[in-house]
Amino acid sequence: MQLQSFAGGRWVVGSRDAVALRDATTGAVIASSSAEGLDYRAMLEYARRVGGTSLRQLTFHERAGRLKELAKRLGNFKEEFYRLSFSTGATRSDSWIDIDGGLSTLFVYASKGTRELPNSHVYVDGSVEALSRGGTFVGQHICVPLEGAAVHINAFNFPVWGMLEKLAPAFLAGVPSIVKPATATSYLTEQVVRRIVESGILPEGAIQLICGGVGDLFDHLTCQDLVCFTGSAGTAQKLRQHPAIMAQSVRFTSETDSLNSCILGPDAGAGTAELDLFVREVVREMTVKAGQKCTAIRKAIVPRERVADAIEALRAALSQVTVGDPRLEKVKMGPLASLAQRREVREQLGKLQREAELVYGGEEPELLGADGERGAFMAPKLLYCRDARSARAIHSVEAFGPVCTVVPYEDLDAAIALTRQGGGSLAGSVFTADEQVAARLVLGLAPFHGRILVVNRECAQESTGHGSPLPHLVHGGPGRAGGGEGGGSPPPPPFLCLGARRGRLLKRDMFYWIFCLPPSSPPPSVFFIPSLP
Ligand code: NAP
């Protein structure tokens, strides 16, 4: 079956050079993809002329209502999406993050749109600014939709959530989307878009889809369009430098790869709940989606005197992870998305092994119901880097698979320095029951992270975990993590920037999320960090 793009209100098939897309477990060809022959300029014009016009006629509340209706409608097709998702290598619980996570993102945006935005077409941003002594001359910021298209370029690991987390804010803001999923798993995105289109819930032109490459699309971008990219830092760098992006000052947001850390507090010794929680979290992050998550823990930073205990506990937990066909209930971890992806991870692993020793995962696992030659399977790999301060690869090489390195630290300053060597990360986490330790680490990590999670025995039960981006909160991070923010989309100026302009801290018992300003944000006039206990 050849995938189709949805362009100018029609489903179209690429004219030639279709690429075969394979099931990650069996290697069987399940679809092919080509965007050859697409008229990208016409797609942008259609988005601006038809999609933007129809979206701007709706109020925020009307758009929010459509999102909610869409979420409910897509819920009727969940089983169909789950079946297809197995081919990406995802187990049922991996797919839950992608599919149910995507739908709940739509619900959250719908609810926030209704509760937090006015039932009108314009958002009034802040209070009236007094600009004159007599009060006859004042200023007021307002937010209106851009009159262009939001081009969404997505990574292969979340073909549903990755699309919906960008579509929802753009739609709410009144900007039509052109979605370009990563080719490897685009068959699942295509199926979801089919269900969206046939529902008739979104106005005409609100969504278009490109299955395949983007051709000359970037050449036709203008200052009214925006590009929201998720993927590797290398691709982001290339796209950011496109002449049209630079000449037209096209808004470009990127969420890229990131070497995320998880710190075990010095108080979390043998027998403490925090040590158990830490081990569980590291193993979960290594194995969910076979470690193919931008937020996955790549450095498990532990007090030097606890290294042996931590490694032993991690080994024991990893030995319980069953690997094989993700369709089988007993299987905890499926394959990587493709054989090409496995080659890439092995290559990156080789670089890490030059400075870190492999302490678990030397042998390939016994597979349940699958063949290791045809499927892109890989054992979880745990490394130990004795001298991390002078190491380079563990702070710069992302092995996008079930790979994590245990790194020792001497004191809290050293632990903070080790996380900062990653050059900017999406997510960090701290496992401690000591409030002083938590406060010190949070403040030390905050300038280099988009999000920090503090976990102790009190909040663990309700915590969503290290790696989950939540639609209520900013997702993104400084530096290497891309400098992006929001649900991937900075929609119409400056709608989504509202929350992201300020640092926010929500305190619920001993559970903190802290956001820092990405470097691209406006000056920190309203930035604040409330005092910690
Ligand atoms: P990738 O190779 O950079 O590709 C990302 C997207 O860019 C794909 O849709 C790809 O399309 C497209 N692309 C590649 N070259 C392009 C070009 N010259 N012009 C236009 N589009 C182009 O990344 P990936 O392998 O899909 O994803 C894995 C990476 O994404 C990891 O490094 C991971 O850390 C990162 N990631 C980050 C986040 C986050 O939120 N920060 C989330 C998920 C993943 P094709 O597939 O057609 O080449």
Boltz pocket constraint, residues with backbone or C-beta under 6 A from the ligand:
constraints:
  - pocket:
      binder: B
      contacts: [[A, 153], [A, 154], [A, 155], [A, 156], [A, 157], [A, 180], [A, 181], [A, 182], [A, 183], [A, 184], [A, 212], [A, 213], [A, 214], [A, 230], [A, 231], [A, 232], [A, 233], [A, 234], [A, 235], [A, 236], [A, 238], [A, 239], [A, 255], [A, 256], [A, 257], [A, 258], [A, 293], [A, 294], [A, 398], [A, 400], [A, 426], [A, 481], [A, 482]]
      max_distance: 6.0
